[in-house]
Amino acid sequence: MIIRSFRDISRIRTARLDQGLTCRQLALKCGIKPSTLLEFECGYRPICANTYHLLLNALNL
């Protein structure tokens, strides 16, 4: 399953900013490349469901 909806992007971005994390910090916490997260947040690149769940877990959502 591919995640790319604006709602999902907004959820990750808002939670990351609320916790004071940069894209790089969150990506390293999840074990993904920072460019992958940045491109996802900009809407350029979808991510798989597993990566999305890693992000949610790292953000305690």
Secondary structure, 3 states (H helix, E strand, C coil): CEECCHHHHHHHHHHHHHCCCCHHHHHHHHCCCHHHHHHHHHCCCCEEHHHHHHHHHHCCC
